[in-house]
Amino acid sequence: FAESVLIPFALYSSLENENVINLVHGDIQSDTSILTDLITERGVYNVYRVPTSIINVVKSHFPVTCDLHQYSVLLKQVVVKEDTLHIIFFPQRIVLKLDTKGRTELINSYRYNTAEDVSYILLNTCKQFDVENIPVEVSGLIEEDSALFKEIYKYFETITFASLPAECNYAERIIQQPSHYFNHIFAIDSCE
């Protein structure tokens, strides 16, 4: 869920969670729950809004689950020293994480309709953060022979596909698929 706000420890007050979410994302949502993840590695709280009906379904089927927002998972991962633009592809949506100088500069979700939309988002992000020739790591639902990949390759010369975390064991059906399809899902397990 894209309605998330990262708040540094020094500025956090649990009494203000709803106000912060409403200020940043609007208050037109009804029947939602506000959850908070503590990311001690980065000194921030991740406050996010989720439809209550979804929480109820998940809790009824998986009563002992641990709720963790995707941005929290990304922040709990070790930041590589090299500057990297990480992109997770979903249908008509990407999650973008920019790491520069050994720290995470940006995590955000973006909707897109065309491959050109994705290029614009990536190039605009690079311009805003003053980065050039940054390596790109892709995961999720993207094919190397797709128009989307070819569009990105026009502007970024170093593109790698994410691999599955080495510390896990995988079913044969998972191994038979391109590893970048599931990398972001299995990375969740290594973050708890």
N, C-alpha and C positions, 0 to 999 in steps of 0.2 A: 504494500500500500504506500502510495507516494506521499501521503499526508504525514510528514515526519519533520521534527525540528530537533537539531542537535544543540544542547545547551551545556556550556561549560559548568563544571562544579561550582565555581564561585558565583555564578548567576542563577543557579537552580533553586526553585522553591516549588515543592509539590502542590502547593495551594494554587499556583498559577498555571498548571499544565493545560487546563481547558482554555484559559485566556490566550496562552501562547499559540496553541493550535488554531484557535479561531482567528487570531490576529494574522497569522501567516497564510492560512488556507481557507479562511471564511468560516462562517457559522451556519451554513445552510444544511449541514448534515443532521439527520435525525436518527435516533436510536443507534448511537455509536458508543463505543467504549474507548477510553483513553488509557493506553498502556505505556509503561516506561521500562527501558532497558538501561542498566548501568554498564558503562564501558570504561572500566578502571584503567585499562591500558592507554586510553586516550584522554582520560580526565573529563569525560562528557556523559551526559544523560541523553538518551534518544527517546523523545516523547512522540508518540504516534497514535493515530486514530484508526480504529477498525470497526466495521459494522458489527454490532452485538450479535446479530443472527449468525454470522460466520464464526465468531468465538464460541457460541453455544453449540454449533454443529461439531466443531473441532473437539471441544471439551467432552461432548457426549460420546464421540467415537474413540477419542484418545485422552482419557481422563488424567493421565500422568505426564502429559506433554509439557514441555517448557516453551513458552512463547518467546520468540526472538525475531525481531524485525530484520529484514535482509540488509539494511544499512548497518545494523549492529554487527551482523556476521562479517560484513566487509571490513568494518573498522577493527574487529578482533583479529583479523588476519595480519600476519607479519608484513610490514611494509618493506618492499625491496628497495635497495639503495638506488637502483637505476630509475630514472624518470620513466613512467609508463602510464598509458591511457588504457584502462580496462573497460571493456564493453560487454555487457550481458544482453543478448538479444532475446526478445519475446515477440509474439505477434503484435505488430504496431506499437511496440514500446521497447525502449532500451533503458538500462541502468548504467550510468556512467560513473567511473571512479578515476580520478586523476591523482597520481602520486608523483610529487616532484621533491627533489632535495631531501629524500628520506622521510617525507610526511605526506599525509593525505590532504589535498587541497580542496577536493570537491567530491561529493556523492550526490547524485540526483537522478530522477527518472524523467524521461522525455517521451512523449507520444510522437509518432511519425506516420506518414502515409506513403511516402515514396523514398527511394534510395537517396535522392538528392536532399531530402529533409535530414537524413542522418548525416550526410556530409556537412551540411550547414551547421548542425548542432556541434559536430566534432571540431570543425574549423573555427567556429565562434568561441568554443571553449578554449581552444589553443590560443586564440587571439586575446581573450580576456585574461588568461594566465601567462601570457607572453612566453609560450613554449613553441619550439619549432622542431621538426624532424623527430618527434617523440615516437618511440616504439608503441605499437598497439597490440594488446592481447584481447582476443575475442573468445567468447564462450556463449552457450545457449543455442538458439535456433537460427543458425546461419550456415550456408553451404559455400564451399570455396568456389564453386562454379556459378554462383548466383549473381544476379545483377547488383544486389546489395553489396556483396563483397567486392565486385569489380569497381563499383563506385567509390568505395572507401580506399581501394588500392590506388586510385588516381591521385590521391592526396597524401597517402602515408606509405612510405616505402618498406617499412619493417612491420609486418603483421604476423603474429604467431597465434596459433590455436592453443587454448589452455588445455592442460593435461589433467587427468584424474589425480587426486591426492594419493601419494605413494603409500601412506600408512593404512589404507583400507583394503579389504578384500571385496571383489566384485563378482557378481553372477556372470556367467558366460554371455548371456544376452546383452548385458551392459558393455562388456569388453568388445563385443562385435560391432558396436556403434562407434561413431567418432567420439573421442573422449571429451571434446569441448561441449557436446550436447548436455552432459550431466555434471561437468566440473563444478559449477556454482551450487548445485544441489548437494553433492557429497562434501563440499567444503564446509557446509553447515556443521557436520558432525565433528570436525576437528576444532571447532570454535567454542565448544561448551566446557 
